Amino acid sequence: MYLIGLNRNAETGAAHMAILEKGLKGLKRHYRLAETAHWPQDTPEATVEAALAGLYTDPRWTVRRKVFSQDRRPAKNVRTPPLIAARFDASEAGRSGCPETRRPDTRFIDALRARNLPLEGVAVTREAAWRREDFGELRRGNNYFVPGPDLETVLRTVFSEGRLTLDPSLPMADRLAPGPPETFQPPIPNPAGELSEGDLWLAVSLPIWFSETVRKVARYGDA
């Protein structure tokens, strides 16, 4: 199946996206970075929303897989659209600006969910461990609060084990290509809106972290 990671800066409007192909080799998950995209500062939310909606329904990123029943019903070939993991801000100041009124800023990802786009929201935090907050509607994904070092560790592990490759045709393949596994350090994301390896690597790490960490239960007939 395919995974889409979206790292959008809510303040500047800049966004970085990564599409990865996920497969199994030797009972381990392997990932191939297949495509990337970038939107500059001051890009309207609606532009990124429309692009993501188009990718979700694009047949290039949708696969079909067999799902087996546990009650002896026939296996079904079901359509599997890409899994989307999108970053949101862990907190934003309330109207009064007081720290006590700070709360997660999920407006952008909730707007995507309102367009019938299931997605997993991921906020980068300084907490000791990751945690989940369930979204109200079923099959719309949930929100995860993940320490930054956890994202880096998972990405470094997947690369060091040879389970992450880059399509050489990517425009930034030469700049994104990590060095030797023992020296690979995911670049620290840059809050500026310019194209940077750090911002793009964060987009790559979001769906990989989810795939490697969160157990997703597939139900018979789920698409």
Disulfide bonds with the S-S distance in Angstrom:
none
